[in-house]
Amino acid sequence: MPTPTKGPRVGNGPAHEKKLLSGLAKSLIEHGAITTTEAKARRLQPLMDKLITRAKKGDLHSRRILAKKIGPDYNAKHDGFNAVYHLMYVVAPQIDPEREGGYTRIVKLPSRKGDNAPMAQISIVTEKVEKKAVVKAAADAAKTAAKADETEKVEDAAEAAAAEEAEDATVEAKVEEAEDAAETAETDGESEAEKTGDEDKSE
């Protein structure tokens, strides 16, 4: 069996994998989003990107290639749904013309009950692409706001440190005043004692 080019092999062989991915692609084109296993979603993503790229061209050659890739659409006989027509004339016009890739999005979901298989939701992205200038301006604004917050924090820390230093200086000044007062009291006591001794000697 040939080695797969992208992602793990799904199904029992190349032919089965082709049919399986074709069915998944039809379901995704019809519903816009489907839930499947993560391995199948990863394998389906590059195929859908190529199909949507072809559908955006809109010419007859691309339509024939899409019909070959997707395969015969049996649903068109029963419910009137044609996957190729829906992809080219309904889904492709909804995609932003400025989007040059990344037409699908995969979101991981909780594991499936029973076999604990990792599940995921794959959907077609139709949101408008934000220009790089807008994104860059938003990023610059966020950086400026972050710098302003950091500056405010630094200023607050400096003010707090200055207040602590002022309190420490006040405490030191009070301690020095108390020490000076104690020394003055001691010198006054000694001088009074000397005076008393001199008076006793004179008597």
Secondary structure by P-SEA (a helix, b strand, c coil): cccccccccccccaaaaaaaaaaaaaaaaacccccccaaaaaaaaaaaaaaaaaaaaccaaaaaaaaaaaccccccccccccaaaaaacccccccccccccccbbbbbcccccccccbbbbbbbbccccccaaaaaaaaaaaaaaaaaaaaaaaaaaaaaaaaaaaaaaaaaaaaaaaaaaaaaaaaaaaaaaaaaaaaaaac
